[in-house]
Amino acid sequence: MEFRIEHDSLGEVKVPANRYWGAVTQRSYDNFKIGQETMPRPVIQAIAQVKKAAAITNQAVGGLSEDQSHWIQVVCDEILAGDLWDHFPLKVYQTGSGTQTNMNVNEVIANRGNELAGQKLLHPNDQVNRSQSSNDVFPTAMHLAAVQTIHNQLLPALEKTIQTLTHLANQYQSTIKSGRTHLQDATPVTFGQEVSGWCASLMQTRRMIKLSLEPLYELAIGGTAVGTGINADPVYRERIAQEIAKITGLPFLAAPNKFHALSSKDELVFAHGSLTALASDLMKMANDIRWLASGPRCGLGELTLPSNEPGSSIMPGKVNPTQCEALTMLACQVMANDSLMGLVNSQGNFELNVYMPVMITNFIQSVQLLSDGLISFNDKCLVGIEVNEAQMQAYVDQSLMLVTKLNPVIGYEKGAQIAKKAYAENTSLKEACLTLGYLSAEEFDRLVDPSTMV
């Protein structure tokens, strides 16, 4: 491999000749060989959006020449198009401020921009990082990455799943089945009603996710090192968030208190809470579905799930609820990530939180897992569910909890006697009721009609 010599404030460093990064990036690459996780692409792209907005704003306030601003913007657009991904190699477990990743982006923009310009116009710190600090760039990028992944990935996936559930609920609105509480028989519901409960849960979490975006629209940018805005023109500090809003097409604005914006990440904790709510609802729905599909002969057997792949390496013909299992596993990961979010936010000291890379990495992972999981579960499971209406009807016919409808007529205690007698003697409710002499056959048939109980 061929190398070139780059330098920073600590001296000279050998850098691969075919990479645009510089000395700071190389030092981080050499010093933090920890784990496999590199900085998520949405974070790098968000930093590029910040750099582009800063270039435009700095030119407007006289901090950059037109050429300098132009070439910074050109390289930022290349990054946003995904053309330079191999030039961002740094691991998540680095400096807690994200400084090395900020400098990675600065160095790539400077070296690539100079190459395109055919002259040395850009320095990573003096031009690309002008009016900025890693301490306001990185938390700003965190908010941009969080909001954009939710908008572009999670909400569309969630909407698609809600549409499928709505169709399923409408299709089976009149299909009566036994309700279950405490894993025990309960009064009847329709399968459509049961599905509507899953659907309403996802609609509620969708509302909560959208509400949680509001605090994330406030950006730390303009606070520079500690929140005072040192080395940034006052006009720049006023305009930079507006420029980011133009670039992203989203209503970002300057955080009113930069000291809070740099030192606390409570907005991300709050937003991740809504992701955890979604994960818990998905866990519940997936577990309901695999319980209802248990069998095919020794379980509940009310649903049949798509046979996507063989389920066993030893038992021929076995098919497992694998999409349910995948969804519940990722839900557990999201809930585990939520524990990290609150913990690392609590560890900020004085003017800066220094747990930011791991925080945004886990946030992005949660969004991506939920997004991918919803699409997979919808396309490979929900849309292919088959309803065994005969089995549902058989359970309704056997249910002892239909006796609940008699409470207003004969009272709770007599109803309990009927249910216990029918269960003990393995007879129907009607037989038990007639034997006890509480109602006539005609009265029982009129009152105990499952279609009037849903």
LODOTI-502627 format. One line per 10 residues: their letters; for each residue y, z, x negated of C-alpha. Coordinates in Angstrom, 3 decimals. Example, Ala and Ser with C-alpha at 12.3 -4.5 7.8 and 13.67 -1.06 7.14 Angstrom:
2
as> -4.500 7.800 -12.300; -1.060 7.140 -13.670;
END
This chain:
454
mefriehdsl> 0.000 0.000 0.000; 3.487 -0.838 -1.207; 6.241 1.783 -1.128; 10.008 1.935 -1.344; 12.189 4.866 -2.352; 14.306 6.606 0.281; 16.410 9.696 -0.213; 17.810 12.589 1.767; 19.697 15.763 0.899; 16.603 17.131 -0.876;
gevkvpanry> 16.057 14.105 -3.104; 13.950 10.950 -3.287; 10.812 10.245 -1.240; 8.267 7.423 -1.321; 8.011 5.680 2.064; 5.616 2.872 3.097; 7.443 -0.409 2.589; 6.364 -1.762 5.982; 7.823 1.148 7.972; 11.420 1.623 9.085;
wgavtqrsyd> 11.420 5.402 8.902; 13.133 7.234 6.061; 12.883 10.337 3.923; 13.157 12.990 6.633; 10.418 11.368 8.667; 8.184 11.026 5.636; 8.601 14.690 4.728; 7.613 15.693 8.243; 4.676 13.283 8.197; 3.464 14.845 4.937;
nfkigqetmp> 4.126 18.477 5.842; 2.835 18.685 9.428; -0.681 17.284 9.533; -1.490 19.438 12.562; -3.650 18.228 15.428; -3.907 14.732 16.850; -0.989 14.795 19.283; 2.023 12.704 18.331; 5.351 12.875 20.119; 4.863 11.290 23.573;
rpviqaiaqv> 6.242 7.794 24.028; 8.463 8.802 27.000; 10.273 11.236 24.692; 10.876 8.590 22.016; 12.126 6.183 24.658; 14.399 8.849 26.108; 15.896 9.541 22.671; 16.517 5.797 22.327; 18.389 5.871 25.637; 20.511 8.745 24.335;
kkaaaitnqa> 21.235 6.844 21.093; 22.234 3.745 23.029; 24.552 5.724 25.267; 26.034 7.489 22.245; 26.672 4.163 20.479; 28.504 2.781 23.500; 30.536 5.967 23.940; 31.341 6.376 20.249; 32.651 2.820 20.102; 34.816 3.504 23.151;
vgglsedqsh> 36.412 6.541 21.490; 36.825 4.816 18.117; 33.979 6.533 16.317; 31.971 3.351 15.625; 32.888 -0.252 14.957; 31.811 -2.923 17.401; 29.167 -4.185 14.941; 27.753 -0.719 14.331; 27.515 -0.013 18.041; 25.997 -3.424 18.702;
wiqvvcdeil> 23.133 -3.108 16.216; 22.314 0.428 17.294; 22.033 -0.818 20.859; 19.873 -3.789 19.832; 17.339 -1.568 18.080; 17.365 0.915 20.958; 16.450 -1.945 23.288; 13.591 -2.875 20.949; 12.300 0.693 21.106; 12.574 0.730 24.886;
agdlwdhfpl> 10.608 -2.532 24.999; 7.826 -0.907 22.969; 8.200 -3.202 19.974; 8.466 -0.490 17.304; 5.927 2.089 18.410; 4.100 2.159 15.054; 7.244 3.552 13.449; 7.120 6.916 15.274; 4.169 8.797 13.729; 5.261 12.428 13.885;
kvyqtgsgtq> 3.150 15.199 15.339; 4.155 17.464 18.189; 3.687 20.575 16.044; 6.754 20.241 13.827; 10.131 21.905 13.896; 10.672 23.539 17.283; 14.051 21.856 17.751; 12.595 18.349 17.556; 14.969 17.625 14.650; 12.401 15.619 12.709;
tnmnvnevia> 11.701 13.357 15.684; 15.423 12.930 16.289; 15.795 11.926 12.636; 12.753 9.656 12.903; 14.555 7.724 15.642; 17.830 7.805 13.684; 16.154 6.424 10.553; 14.276 3.683 12.365; 17.437 2.579 14.152; 19.461 2.599 10.929;
nrgnelagqk> 16.936 0.715 8.779; 15.971 -1.794 11.448; 19.623 -2.284 12.427; 20.642 -2.930 8.825; 17.802 -5.423 8.478; 18.923 -7.312 11.566; 22.578 -7.181 10.568; 21.828 -8.362 7.026; 24.029 -5.615 5.588; 24.142 -1.838 5.337;
llhpndqvnr> 26.209 -0.906 8.374; 24.300 2.123 9.592; 23.469 5.523 8.152; 21.004 7.662 10.165; 23.308 10.679 10.276; 26.801 9.236 9.999; 26.542 6.422 12.553; 23.334 6.691 14.574; 23.640 10.472 15.004; 27.428 10.478 15.309;
sqssndvfpt> 28.816 13.101 17.738; 25.298 14.473 18.164; 22.947 17.179 16.986; 19.197 17.351 17.404; 19.999 20.493 19.366; 21.633 18.552 22.192; 19.809 15.226 21.786; 16.295 16.611 22.097; 16.810 18.766 25.222; 18.663 15.847 26.790;
amhlaavqti> 15.728 13.577 26.014; 13.390 16.167 27.514; 15.217 15.976 30.827; 15.338 12.180 30.721; 11.624 11.916 29.947; 10.662 14.438 32.623; 12.752 12.832 35.372; 11.796 9.254 34.549; 8.057 9.882 34.342; 8.189 11.658 37.689;
hnqllpalek> 10.207 8.833 39.257; 8.265 5.969 37.722; 4.720 7.331 37.696; 4.114 10.410 39.799; 6.083 9.764 42.976; 4.647 6.229 43.494; 1.094 7.527 42.942; 1.711 10.408 45.324; 3.176 8.078 47.953; 0.111 5.812 47.780;
tiqtlthlan> -2.230 8.765 48.314; -0.175 10.041 51.246; -0.396 6.611 52.882; -4.188 6.573 52.531; -4.504 10.069 53.995; -2.172 9.196 56.867; -4.354 6.201 57.752; -7.524 8.325 57.542; -6.000 11.041 59.729; -4.974 8.530 62.384;
qyqstiksgr> -8.337 6.756 62.295; -10.306 9.939 62.995; -7.840 11.846 65.149; -10.395 12.110 67.967; -13.540 12.749 65.904; -14.487 16.355 66.695; -16.199 18.499 64.070; -16.780 22.144 63.363; -13.939 23.997 61.723; -14.764 26.396 58.913;
thlqdatpvt> -13.016 29.532 57.669; -14.357 31.839 54.927; -17.032 29.132 54.430; -18.360 30.176 57.861; -18.413 28.312 61.177; -15.161 28.417 63.138; -13.743 26.776 66.260; -13.616 22.952 66.370; -11.044 20.661 64.873; -10.952 16.899 64.589;
fgqevsgwca> -11.549 15.292 61.232; -8.141 13.665 61.638; -6.565 17.105 61.986; -8.379 18.315 58.889; -7.152 15.311 56.888; -3.634 15.794 58.261; -3.626 19.211 56.618; -4.348 17.649 53.221; -1.701 15.027 53.849; 0.941 17.557 54.895;
slmqtrrmik> 0.256 19.564 51.732; 0.971 16.517 49.574; 4.074 15.678 51.598; 5.333 19.227 51.093; 4.735 19.138 47.344; 6.428 15.730 47.201; 9.492 17.350 48.773; 9.355 20.221 46.290; 9.033 17.843 43.338; 12.096 15.910 44.488;
lsleplyela> 14.048 19.147 44.913; 13.052 20.250 41.418; 14.612 17.115 39.941; 18.128 18.216 40.839; 18.532 20.756 37.983; 16.978 18.268 35.551; 19.832 15.840 36.115; 22.110 18.196 34.158; 22.155 17.288 30.451; 22.828 19.229 27.263;
iggtavgtgi> 24.353 16.215 25.507; 27.842 16.914 24.177; 27.001 20.463 23.147; 26.011 19.338 19.614; 24.828 22.199 17.372; 25.317 25.410 19.362; 27.007 24.353 22.606; 30.615 24.198 21.397; 30.612 20.428 20.924; 31.649 20.614 17.275;
nadpvyreri> 32.194 17.175 15.634; 32.245 15.379 18.982; 35.419 13.889 20.419; 36.427 15.629 23.689; 36.457 12.251 25.451; 32.980 11.517 24.118; 31.743 14.827 25.530; 33.111 13.891 28.933; 31.728 10.336 28.989; 28.317 10.434 27.306;
aqeiakitgl> 26.386 11.722 30.352; 28.024 9.052 32.504; 26.801 6.389 30.101; 23.262 7.786 30.232; 23.428 7.613 34.018; 24.359 3.923 33.798; 21.542 3.125 31.381; 18.853 4.941 33.371; 20.115 4.213 36.859; 19.670 7.895 37.709;
pflaapnkfh> 22.343 10.493 38.608; 22.489 12.348 35.305; 25.583 14.418 34.585; 26.892 16.808 31.952; 25.574 20.354 32.204; 28.510 22.644 33.060; 27.458 25.237 30.471; 26.149 23.771 27.215; 25.186 27.186 25.825; 22.669 27.523 28.630;
alsskdelvf> 21.568 23.902 28.292; 20.678 24.341 24.610; 19.111 27.789 24.740; 17.220 27.778 28.045; 14.688 25.358 29.480; 14.345 27.018 32.876; 14.933 23.714 34.689; 11.710 22.374 33.173; 9.850 25.565 34.074; 11.050 25.202 37.664;
ahgsltalas> 10.117 21.531 37.839; 6.694 22.155 36.358; 6.138 24.759 39.046; 6.240 21.967 41.614; 3.671 20.041 39.550; 1.461 23.129 39.607; 1.834 23.328 43.386; 0.679 19.721 43.603; -2.234 20.422 41.266; -3.369 23.364 43.390;
dlmkmandir> -3.178 21.270 46.574; -5.196 18.501 44.925; -7.759 21.054 43.768; -8.138 22.311 47.338; -8.411 18.828 48.830; -10.920 17.602 46.237; -13.063 20.694 46.711; -12.989 20.272 50.510; -14.084 16.675 50.165; -16.965 17.375 47.802;
wlasgprcgl> -18.158 20.243 50.014; -18.066 17.975 53.071; -19.907 15.277 51.112; -22.558 17.641 49.741; -26.077 16.418 50.259; -27.150 13.810 51.081; -29.947 15.762 52.811; -29.567 19.391 51.772; -25.811 19.846 52.117; -23.145 19.468 54.802;
geltlpsnep> -23.394 15.690 54.757; -20.330 15.038 56.917; -18.878 12.540 54.437; -20.359 9.934 52.133; -18.374 9.122 48.986; -18.418 5.784 47.136; -21.341 5.336 44.744; -19.318 4.483 41.654; -21.917 5.265 38.997; -25.315 6.943 38.560;
gssimpgkvn> -24.992 10.713 38.709; -27.879 11.876 36.596; -29.647 10.910 33.394; -32.909 12.405 34.699; -32.819 12.346 38.526; -33.099 8.760 39.839; -30.830 7.798 42.692; -28.528 10.800 42.356; -24.817 10.185 43.007; -22.222 12.830 42.228;
ptqcealtml> -18.624 13.413 43.468; -17.226 12.435 40.085; -13.703 11.549 41.216; -13.439 15.003 42.804; -14.621 16.558 39.569; -12.104 14.631 37.483; -9.269 15.606 39.827; -10.195 19.294 39.772; -10.473 19.305 35.976; -7.024 17.807 35.503;
acqvmandsl> -5.639 20.217 38.087; -6.892 23.083 35.918; -5.182 21.543 32.885; -1.879 21.278 34.762; -2.138 24.901 35.881; -2.851 25.930 32.289; 0.183 23.945 31.138; 2.298 25.915 33.586; 1.452 29.121 31.754; 2.721 27.567 28.540;
mglvnsqgnf> 5.970 26.439 30.177; 7.043 29.927 31.177; 5.896 31.462 27.914; 7.740 29.094 25.589; 10.937 29.174 27.631; 11.000 32.952 27.223; 10.941 32.586 23.449; 14.359 31.019 22.904; 16.549 32.988 20.503; 20.341 33.074 20.566;
elnvympvmi> 21.774 29.534 20.827; 18.574 27.461 20.767; 15.049 27.319 22.090; 12.705 26.247 19.287; 9.561 25.508 21.283; 10.794 22.245 22.744; 8.281 19.673 21.403; 5.231 21.491 22.764; 7.033 22.183 26.029; 7.904 18.570 26.810;
tnfiqsvqll> 4.518 17.350 25.571; 2.748 19.567 28.081; 5.171 18.598 30.835; 4.594 14.893 30.201; 0.846 15.449 30.033; 0.937 17.143 33.440; 2.891 14.277 34.995; 0.635 11.644 33.487; -2.587 13.452 34.419; -1.423 13.915 37.998;
sdglisfndk> -0.229 10.314 38.253; -3.376 8.768 36.808; -5.596 11.208 38.674; -3.999 10.439 42.031; -4.385 6.695 41.556; -8.006 7.036 40.437; -8.902 9.434 43.256; -7.197 7.265 45.840; -8.658 3.945 44.706; -12.149 5.134 43.727;
clvgievnea> -12.760 7.803 46.369; -10.387 8.203 49.315; -10.253 4.583 50.425; -14.058 4.353 50.364; -14.933 7.548 52.259; -17.450 7.053 55.071; -17.491 9.559 57.944; -20.841 10.654 59.376; -19.722 11.251 62.943; -23.277 11.965 64.158;
qmqayvdqsl> -23.624 14.795 61.665; -20.240 16.196 62.657; -21.261 16.147 66.325; -24.576 17.836 65.543; -22.787 20.729 63.865; -20.402 21.065 66.808; -23.339 21.188 69.217; -24.946 23.995 67.191; -21.786 26.019 66.606; -21.791 29.578 67.875;
mlvtklnpvi> -18.016 29.797 67.579; -17.529 27.677 70.697; -17.968 31.005 72.470; -14.367 31.784 71.487; -13.214 29.706 74.471; -14.773 32.318 76.775; -12.634 35.223 75.504; -9.932 34.906 78.195; -12.614 34.816 80.937; -15.300 37.340 79.959;
gyekgaqiak> -13.628 39.169 77.055; -14.261 39.392 73.319; -17.148 41.879 73.437; -19.249 39.892 75.917; -18.552 36.765 73.917; -19.831 38.523 70.789; -23.000 39.541 72.653; -23.630 35.911 73.627; -23.131 34.669 70.038; -25.358 37.370 68.522;
kayaentslk> -28.107 36.827 71.085; -28.073 33.061 70.578; -28.218 33.487 66.799; -30.935 36.129 66.851; -33.150 34.174 69.241; -32.287 30.729 67.844; -31.174 29.485 71.262; -28.027 27.804 72.501; -24.914 29.641 73.606; -25.484 28.397 77.121;
eacltlgyls> -28.981 29.820 77.288; -27.817 33.163 75.972; -24.898 33.286 78.382; -27.095 32.477 81.387; -29.726 35.015 80.314; -27.044 37.711 80.093; -25.733 36.606 83.482; -22.093 36.375 82.481; -21.455 32.836 83.839; -23.157 30.151 85.860;
aeefdrlvdp> -24.266 26.920 84.227; -21.419 25.039 85.901; -18.822 27.568 84.738; -20.146 27.506 81.185; -20.087 23.695 80.993; -16.564 23.577 82.374; -15.218 26.165 79.956; -17.150 25.374 76.772; -15.999 21.801 76.225; -15.199 21.105 72.532;
stmv> -12.752 18.353 73.459; -10.474 20.982 75.075; -10.495 23.149 71.935; -8.741 20.765 69.516;
END
